[in-house]
Amino acid sequence: MSIAEHGRPLAGSTGPDTNGQLIALRVLEDIAARQASAARAPGASSALDRERPAPAAPTRRRTRHRARKPLTSSLYVVIVACWLVLCAALCTAVRPVAEAAFRTRGMALGVTVILTGLFIAYFWLNGLKDFGYPIAYRLMRRRMVLPPARPPWPSRGGLPLVGLLYVTCNDFIEESLGASMRQDYPNCQTTILDDSADPAFRARVDAFAIPRGIPVIRRDGREGFKAGNLNNFLRHAIGHLDYFVIIDSDEILPPGFVTRALDYFAADRSVGIVQANHIATRNRTTFMRTFAPGVDAHWPAYQAVKSRCGFMSLLGHGAMVSREAYQAAGGFPHLVSEDIAFAIDARRAGYRTVFAPDITCEEEFPPDYAAFKKRHRRWTEGNMEFIRRYSARILFSRTLTWYEKLDIVLFCYSLPLTGVFSLYVVVNAIIFPLIHFRYHYPVWMLVPTLVFLIAPMLNDILTWMRAPKRQLSSYLLHSVALFGSVYFVSLFASVRSMFTGSYFHVTPKTARATSLKSAIRQNWVDLTAMVVLAAVVTVASGSVLPIILLLIPVTFGIYLSVMNAGDAAVAARPDGRHILEKRRRLCTTTRTPPAPSRLAARSR
């Protein structure tokens, strides 16, 4: 364990108490000096300080602030109303099948038929959400009211102290941190929270931090994963910081991030977390360039609507958190999905999360298919753990509204419900044929089912509808192949999480050269499961057609694994464009100079 602070590498013992003393004595020494200097400066009491509530006590959920009722249930009222109409029609279709099952085969089969009908109903509800969100965004985006920009900062004295917390674990990127530190806000303190075990990455962190005098905090082990890494520092530093920003290793904050985020806090005392918008840049591989449009389309549409009509969550990075919200929530829960859990705890304590569409950060899409699968596995395992730990809190919360609860369920329960879908497949494609139970639903049921099957692509279509049709069609087909190919990844991750717990898999930031042979080797588990399932269904029903739409995308895993095969000659080019982008998006090495800061404007 070591701390590199102000260019001085420090060594300490491996005990947690000693680590806390090192942080308190060395890292916070500079923060205290900043505050003392600010107190001596003229105009030390800023307007923002007067508008913010007094610091909350470290105890959990004592101080509550009444929100200004910014949320509206109108979207989910429409969604639920449409869903109830469809459910009424569904009941008329399922009822005769269930009655026949009860009458001829007994209680077990009748209940099974009803459960399959309930799964169809949930699928339709989730599809209505994916259909309603893009439409709602396009209806409301022209009427969105953003907080006004505050006057230029008078001086450094009296300004809130903001910590830039760069979180890394064997994935340090010098370019990202260097660009994120270029804030036009004058009172920032950068700290690197390094969980790296690889000596090469630890050396890179030290080589970057020591010349710049950046504190580096390390600990023994990875208890609590990212949440534990943050809490390890914040439990000592939060009393000295007014706000902190969470920066992932591939994150690039715009120069005005802190300045603009403070406007959101000043506009509403109930705001405890400001989540920024994101786009995908530095798309240096074919895989990244192909799928980056999904990032650019998803963030502004879905998060803007969630912030207004659902439950807006901290999304793990590119967000600023107030000291009061952190203390009221009791710190970050030690979960893989610490972001959504923390946002719920803060919401129950009276602090909301808001989306800032006008603050745009940069992130990287996973560089290859193997990295994407690892991230998808982490999300699934994290959601499973979240469901086990937080379902009761959500259900019985008196702070969360009914539509916030429904929004959490529809977004967070979808990936783990792959296991439920698997049971649906087993029942309808294997068990029913084996016991010679045949039924026929009305043809009209295919219409909503097919519409809601493609509903997740509606936002992409509306966002990129003016792009060349050939590129748009290619992107949509690739997206279907990508997300369809991870069915078994979701299934196995859900089952594994039930028995062995969840693990925070760090997404690799570099692509690996993959040949056809290695692609088959990387995907052999999914391919084997596909062959076994196809064989069982064929034996049971005499045909593989009932699950053909499930099996075909899995085979695309081979193609997706070798997409970067021809990138060796162009991997180093500084072109960050994706396939649907018309104008050149430069990577940070050729970034345009930031706009003049508010402090500079005031000085002029």
Secondary structure, DSSP 8 states (H G I E B T S, - for coil): -EEEETTEEEE--SSHHHHHHHIIIIIHHHHHHHHHHHHHSTT-S-HHHHHS-----SSSS------------HHHHHHHHHHHHHHHHHHHHHHHHHHHHHHHH-HHHHHHHHHHHHHHHHHHHHHHHHHHHHHHHHHHGGG------------STT---EEEEEEESS---HHHHHHHT--S-S-EEEEEEE----HHHHHHHHHHHHHHT--EE--SS-TTHHHHHHHHHHHHHTTT-SEEEEE-TT-B--TTHHHHHHHHHHH-TTEEEEEEEEEE----SHHHHHHHHHHHHHIIIIIHHHHHHS-----SSSEEEEHHHHHHHTS--SSTTHHHHHHHHHHHTT-EEEEEEEEEEEE---SSHHHHHHHHHHHHHHHHHHHHHHHHHHHH-SSS-HHHHHHHHHHHSTTTTHHHHHHHHHIIIIIHHHTT------GGGHHHHHHHHSGGGHHHHHHSTTS-HHHHHHHHHHHHHHHHHTHHHHHHHHHHHHHH--------SS-----HHHHHHHTHHHHHHHHHHHHHHHHHHS-SGGGHHHHHHHHHHHHHHTTTTT-TTTTT--B---TT--S--B-GGG-------HHHHHH-
